[in-house]
Amino acid sequence: MEDIKAYMETGILELYVLGDISPQEKLQVEEMVAKHPLIKAELEEIELSMELFAQENAIEPNEALRSRILNSVLTNFNDDSTFSTVANKIEDNVISLPAAKSSSFYKYAFAACLALLLASGVALISLYGKLQDSYTQIATLQTNNQHFANQVNFKEGELQVLRDTSFKFLKLQGTAHSPDAGLTVAWSPARKKVWIDLRSLKMPVNDSTHQYQLWALVGGKPVDLGVFDKTADSTDMKEMKSTALADAFAVTLEPKGGSVSPTMDQMMVVGKF
């Protein structure tokens, strides 16, 4: 009895059902099944369990893949028929099992399930890639929409400056340091808003370590109104920091980021009301 139990625990019965043993091992299993009812019952239990597992985990393939797999199975069934005939010719006292074809069926059914699993994995990977592309496109569209919305809001601000009668326009003139320079400033004391018209800007393009800085002169003291750059395509208006009071406006060339107080020998333009 111990020998029979040890034989069943070797796993050879499971391999027999899957068809993953040599012809000699297959004959040995069939002989043991014929001699020992316990081994036969164990083999039938394994076959039933695998059949139930296959039914529970079956995946419906598409028509093209189904036809290709079934054609392959039928071809292999024909190849196995000759071998099954020879294998079943054993001694008279040994019961030949009809498990040969059954084991072949499970072998190819297992292969079909594996093929479907791989096909599903490939499909999932492809779907994941398409989803990533969609997310990237959505993010790009959102960025473009935000940029467009910002541009619309900016243009509306420019139109408001031009239409609002509370804005005063002052053309700043060049100094002795830069006699040909010029810039137009739009200022609304009531709204405390200051814009500069970069289309009217006549100054050299600043380098990467310097920026132009706008100042409001209030009671003889300079007040920082922010920095800006001169570029080759400076064509828009730019909103600067707010101020409700200003006797005059001036622009100096300062280190990048601006200065606490203006560099007087780098004053580019100045103008007062």
Beta strands, then each sheet from edge to edge (+ up, - down):
strand 1: 168-174
strand 2: 182-188
strand 3: 193-202
strand 4: 210-218
strand 5: 221-228
strand 6: 237-239
strand 7: 248-255
strand 8: 267-272
sheet 1: 5+ 4- 7+ 8- 1+ 2- 3+ 6-
end
